């Protein structure tokens, strides 16, 4: 029986965590790979929505991006 523990994952640590799991349990390699692929596909579908939401949030809260300024260049 495998004891499940709570693991805190920090950005950039995911690959290390998956590598350690597959080293510790080589028979889980295909399962970990399949789950990783499914998560990547799901995140790829959500990415455009997250970007649009982030832009809308910046626009509504911070007024970003600022309106283009009129700059006159004189020689």
N, C-alpha and C positions, 0 to 999 in steps of 0.2 A: 504494500500500500504506500502511496506517495503522499507525503505531507505537504499541503499547500500553505504557502506563507505569503504574507503581504509584502510586496516589493515596491519600493518607491523608485520610479523611473524618471530620470532627469533627461532633458534634451541631449541628444547625442549618445545616450547610453543604450538605446534600443538594440543596436547591432551587437554590442558587447553582451547584453543579456541573452539574446537569441543564440549567439555563438556558445555561450557557457551552457545553455540548456541542451543544445545539440551535442556538445562534448560530454556532458554528464549523462545524457540519455540518448545514445546514438540511434536507438530504435524510434525516437520521436522526430527524427530529421524530416521525414516527408510530411508529417502532421504540421510541424512548425512552419515549413515552407509553404504549405497550402494555406494556412491561416494568414501568414504574412502576405501572400499574394492577394487573398480576398480583402484584407484590410487596405492594402495599397489601392485596389480597384475602387473600394468604397470611398476612400479619401480623395481619389482622383475625381470622382463624381461630385463630391461636396466642395472641392476647392474653388470652382467659379462662384458658388453661392457665398462662400466665406469671404472671397475677395470683394464681391459686390457689397456685402454687408459692411465690411471694414471701410470701404470707400464712402458708403452712405453715412456711416457713423462719423468719420472724419469730417465729412462735409457738413453734417448737421450740428455737431458739437463744436468744432474748431473753425469752421468756415474754410476748410482746406480742400482743394488747393485754392490759394488766393486768386482773385480775378486778375487777368493779365493787366499789367500796368502799361501806360503809354509812355514810352521813353523816346525822347527826341535826341538824335545824335547830330551834333553840329561840328563841322570841321573848322 
